[in-house]
Structures are given as C-alpha cells and as structure tokens.
Amino acid sequence: MNVNETRKRTNVCSLSGFRISGLFAIINQVLFNRNKMSDLYDVIVIGSGPAGHTAAIYASRADLKVLVLEGWQPGGQLTTTTEVENFPGFKDGIMGPQLMAEMKAQAERFGSEYITKDVTKVDFSGSPKKVYAGEDEYQGKTVIIATGAKPRRLGLESEDRLWAKGVSACATCDGFFFRDKTVAVIGGGDSAMEEANFLTKFASKVYLIHRREDFRASEIMIDRVEANEKIEILLNKAPIEVLGENNVTGLKLKDTKTEEESEIAVDGMFLAIGHVPVTDIFKDQIELDGHGFAVPKEHTMTSKEGVFVAGDVADSRYRQGITAAGMGCMAGIDAIRWLDDQVV
Ligand SMILES: Cc1cc2nc3c(=O)[nH]c(=O)nc-3n(C[C@H](O)[C@H](O)[C@H](O)COP(=O)(O)OP(=O)(O)OC[C@H]3O[C@@H](n4cnc5c(N)ncnc54)[C@H](O)[C@@H]3O)c2cc1C
C-alpha cells in the first residue's frame, strides 16, 4: 500500500466517521425536536360546540396535529337542548347531545385529541402561540377560537330549572314547538321585537314584556310589533318567577314602578336580553367589537396572524348550530392554508 493509498483510506475512514457522527447528530436532533415538539400542535381549537368540532374535523382530516380544549361545556350550547330539528341531514330531528357526540366522534376519527379543560390564559404575541389551562401550557402554530356566546339570563332559580322545558333564548330554534300556544318574550331591544314578531307565526298570543317605560329598539321594529294583533305589550314589568313543575305554565311579574305582583299564563318564555360572547381571556390579544364579539379581519383570521375565530363568539346575528359549524369549516380551511403559506 503506498502513501497515497493510505491517505485515501484514512480520508475515507475519517469521512465515514464524520458521516456516522453527523448522522447521529441528525438522529439526535430529530429525536430531540420530536420530544420538544410533542406538545406543539398545528392547530389548537378552544371550544367544543359545532364550530370547534367542525374546525377540528377539517384540520385533522388534512393530517394536521389538532388539540381541542373542550372547556366547561363539552359539546356547547346544543347539549342543553332536546330535539334539534333544523340541522341538515336529520330529517326526523336529532337530540342535541347526540348530535354533538357524533361531531366529536367524527373529529376523533381523524386524530383530533380532546382535553376537557378550561383555557384560562392565552399568549398570542409570539410563535408558537401559547394556550394555558391553569398550570398546563399548550403550544400551537395556529389557534381557532370557538368559545361561543352565552344568552343573558334573568338569574332566577326557576328559569334555570325550566331551561329547555319552555324557557328558551332562541325563537328561531324553538318557536316551532309553540304552535297555537301562548308565549312571553322578555326584552326591549331590536332582537326582542324580532323574536316577538317571529313567534306570532306559531303562537296564538305573544306577550312582550319590558321592565322599562320605553323600548330601546328602533322605531320601525316597534311599529311592527305595535301593529301585530297577536302581540300584547306589558311595560314596566319584570318576571320574578317562572311558574310550573316540569314545564312552563306561567310567569309571576312585578311592576317595576308600583312593585305590585301579578301572574300571567304562558307555555313558554323567550329571553331576548342579549348574548355575551365568551371573549374575556382574549381581550388584550385580538380585536373585539363594542359588545365583546371577536372581529374576523381576513376571512376568519382575527387581528392576530394565525389566530382564527368561528361560531357564535364572532356572530351576533345568526347564532345557529349550522352557521357555527359552517364557520368552523371556514376557520379549519383558513388555518390549513395559512400553515401551508408559512412553508417557504
Ligand atoms: C337551548 C338552546 C337551544 C338551541 N337550539 C338550536 C337549534 O335547534 N338549532 C340550531 O341550529 N341552534 C340552536 N341553538 C343555538 C346553537 O346552540 C348555537 O348557535 C351553537 O351551539 C353555537 O356553536 P358554537 O360552537 O359557536 O358555540 P357553543 O355551542 O356555545 O360552544 C362553545 C364552546 O366553547 C367552550 N368554551 C367556552 N369558554 C371556554 C374556555 N375558556 N376554554 C375552553 N373552552 C371554552 C364551551 O365549553 C363550549 O364547548 C340553541 C341554543 C340554545 C341555548
């Protein structure tokens, strides 16, 4: 073996040595990264109503690593109702909790992970985005906010007890069940006027009950209500008890001026005193409107890059299962495309 040959062999050895150690380094790096990345999700969905589940279905079906933090009400508002008759695909209707269980199972089928925890804090300032549930921290390349909105309630024990048993906050959802019945709508704004008018399509009589002397609603809406023969307006009255054992049978009212109490017989009570979007924890992170609803800026993306929004939390108008699911689909697709665009 001549000198040149020895040199060549040594070079090959040191080269393969370098290759081997380089390979170890790469393997190490991959393993290390994999460990480090094990809590890094492509998409973190906050909320598990129709919007959250649908976003999770779309994102996980696109092979993304998806975590859904379900929150205090797994399945969302529809788990508080019985029959859902207007969600397409179920011609005989479907029970709210069952519909939501099906949606969750569909998202899990494609690999979405679910954790039943409330998000207590978020930090969208950097990348990845950080989402906290108490002490636990989760990291996401993107976040989809689907925390819904809560109907404002009167705060009566009887109202809670008879919720979905004649007490409702959605005429579009439940008006149909009150054909030829008597119902009361509580509120004095545009939505109260709209709900009262809508309910006259089904109910034989609608009381519109407002605690003040004057309505906050627009003139045109008030005119429509006043012109509707099926509507009786009761001003300066506030419900103090919903009557009935298993179903609503009436309301106990208090006159807000004289404090005099009275009762009326009704089969249902519809609250139209507003909805509160669940956005407290996002206040300093994304743009909200004057009522606290999240504001989508570009399609479903909020004022923060990579943070999307879907469902009632961003919708003060339609507030339906199908519209929330539709927006969840949009947010899922937007998150997929946004992630694709980040790859150079
Ligand atoms: C009694 C009732 C009957 C209804 N009936 C119908 C009907 O027949 N048809 C219809 O189409 N619509 C109906 N609706 C309206 C429908 O339920 C809503 O429009 C729909 O559920 C909105 O979906 P969402 O996903 O935006 O939010 P929601 O369903 O409100 O879900 C919000 C989710 O966010 C989670 N969340 C909140 N805060 C946090 C947090 N900090 N961390 C983690 N998670 C959090 C909650 O746990 C929940 O899972 C009804 C509503 C009610 C109240």
PDBQT file of the ligand as one rigid body, heavy atoms in Angstrom, charges set to zero:
ROOT
HETATM    1  C1  LIG A 401     -81.416  25.980  24.448  1.00  0.00    +0.000 C 
HETATM    2  C2  LIG A 401     -80.825  26.212  23.072  1.00  0.00    +0.000 A 
HETATM    3  C3  LIG A 401     -81.417  25.606  22.000  1.00  0.00    +0.000 A 
HETATM    4  C4  LIG A 401     -80.869  25.773  20.733  1.00  0.00    +0.000 A 
HETATM    5  N1  LIG A 401     -81.457  25.139  19.687  1.00  0.00    +0.000 NA
HETATM    6  C5  LIG A 401     -80.912  25.235  18.468  1.00  0.00    +0.000 A 
HETATM    7  C6  LIG A 401     -81.471  24.544  17.374  1.00  0.00    +0.000 A 
HETATM    8  O1  LIG A 401     -82.487  23.850  17.491  1.00  0.00    +0.000 OA
HETATM    9  N2  LIG A 401     -80.849  24.667  16.161  1.00  0.00    +0.000 N 
HETATM   10  C7  LIG A 401     -79.735  25.436  15.987  1.00  0.00    +0.000 A 
HETATM   11  O2  LIG A 401     -79.207  25.471  14.880  1.00  0.00    +0.000 OA
HETATM   12  N3  LIG A 401     -79.197  26.130  17.016  1.00  0.00    +0.000 NA
HETATM   13  C8  LIG A 401     -79.750  26.055  18.239  1.00  0.00    +0.000 A 
HETATM   14  N4  LIG A 401     -79.221  26.763  19.283  1.00  0.00    +0.000 N 
HETATM   15  C9  LIG A 401     -78.088  27.665  19.016  1.00  0.00    +0.000 C 
HETATM   16  C10 LIG A 401     -76.790  26.854  18.954  1.00  0.00    +0.000 C 
HETATM   17  O3  LIG A 401     -76.697  26.047  20.104  1.00  0.00    +0.000 OA
HETATM   18  C11 LIG A 401     -75.584  27.761  18.874  1.00  0.00    +0.000 C 
HETATM   19  O4  LIG A 401     -75.741  28.657  17.803  1.00  0.00    +0.000 OA
HETATM   20  C12 LIG A 401     -74.323  26.948  18.661  1.00  0.00    +0.000 C 
HETATM   21  O5  LIG A 401     -74.184  25.993  19.679  1.00  0.00    +0.000 OA
HETATM   22  C13 LIG A 401     -73.087  27.833  18.631  1.00  0.00    +0.000 C 
HETATM   23  O6  LIG A 401     -71.988  26.994  18.475  1.00  0.00    +0.000 OA
HETATM   24  P1  LIG A 401     -70.513  27.448  18.879  1.00  0.00    +0.000 P 
HETATM   25  O7  LIG A 401     -69.644  26.280  18.552  1.00  0.00    +0.000 OA
HETATM   26  O8  LIG A 401     -70.195  28.748  18.289  1.00  0.00    +0.000 OA
HETATM   27  O9  LIG A 401     -70.526  27.692  20.450  1.00  0.00    +0.000 OA
HETATM   28  P2  LIG A 401     -71.143  26.895  21.680  1.00  0.00    +0.000 P 
HETATM   29  O10 LIG A 401     -72.068  25.819  21.298  1.00  0.00    +0.000 OA
HETATM   30  O11 LIG A 401     -71.621  27.949  22.606  1.00  0.00    +0.000 OA
HETATM   31  O12 LIG A 401     -69.861  26.208  22.310  1.00  0.00    +0.000 OA
HETATM   32  C14 LIG A 401     -68.889  26.970  22.969  1.00  0.00    +0.000 C 
HETATM   33  C15 LIG A 401     -67.813  26.033  23.472  1.00  0.00    +0.000 C 
HETATM   34  O13 LIG A 401     -66.733  26.802  23.987  1.00  0.00    +0.000 OA
HETATM   35  C16 LIG A 401     -66.277  26.208  25.176  1.00  0.00    +0.000 C 
HETATM   36  N5  LIG A 401     -65.597  27.219  25.972  1.00  0.00    +0.000 N 
HETATM   37  C17 LIG A 401     -66.064  28.382  26.472  1.00  0.00    +0.000 A 
HETATM   38  N6  LIG A 401     -65.111  29.001  27.184  1.00  0.00    +0.000 NA
HETATM   39  C18 LIG A 401     -64.018  28.205  27.124  1.00  0.00    +0.000 A 
HETATM   40  C19 LIG A 401     -62.705  28.279  27.672  1.00  0.00    +0.000 A 
HETATM   41  N7  LIG A 401     -62.298  29.293  28.427  1.00  0.00    +0.000 N 
HETATM   42  N8  LIG A 401     -61.835  27.261  27.413  1.00  0.00    +0.000 NA
HETATM   43  C20 LIG A 401     -62.199  26.210  26.638  1.00  0.00    +0.000 A 
HETATM   44  N9  LIG A 401     -63.437  26.107  26.094  1.00  0.00    +0.000 NA
HETATM   45  C21 LIG A 401     -64.314  27.085  26.356  1.00  0.00    +0.000 A 
HETATM   46  C22 LIG A 401     -67.521  25.616  25.839  1.00  0.00    +0.000 C 
HETATM   47  O14 LIG A 401     -67.158  24.600  26.757  1.00  0.00    +0.000 OA
HETATM   48  C23 LIG A 401     -68.247  25.092  24.600  1.00  0.00    +0.000 C 
HETATM   49  O15 LIG A 401     -67.791  23.799  24.329  1.00  0.00    +0.000 OA
HETATM   50  C24 LIG A 401     -79.729  26.602  20.552  1.00  0.00    +0.000 A 
HETATM   51  C25 LIG A 401     -79.152  27.245  21.651  1.00  0.00    +0.000 A 
HETATM   52  C26 LIG A 401     -79.694  27.038  22.904  1.00  0.00    +0.000 A 
HETATM   53  C27 LIG A 401     -79.042  27.709  24.090  1.00  0.00    +0.000 C 
ENDROOT
TORSDOF 0
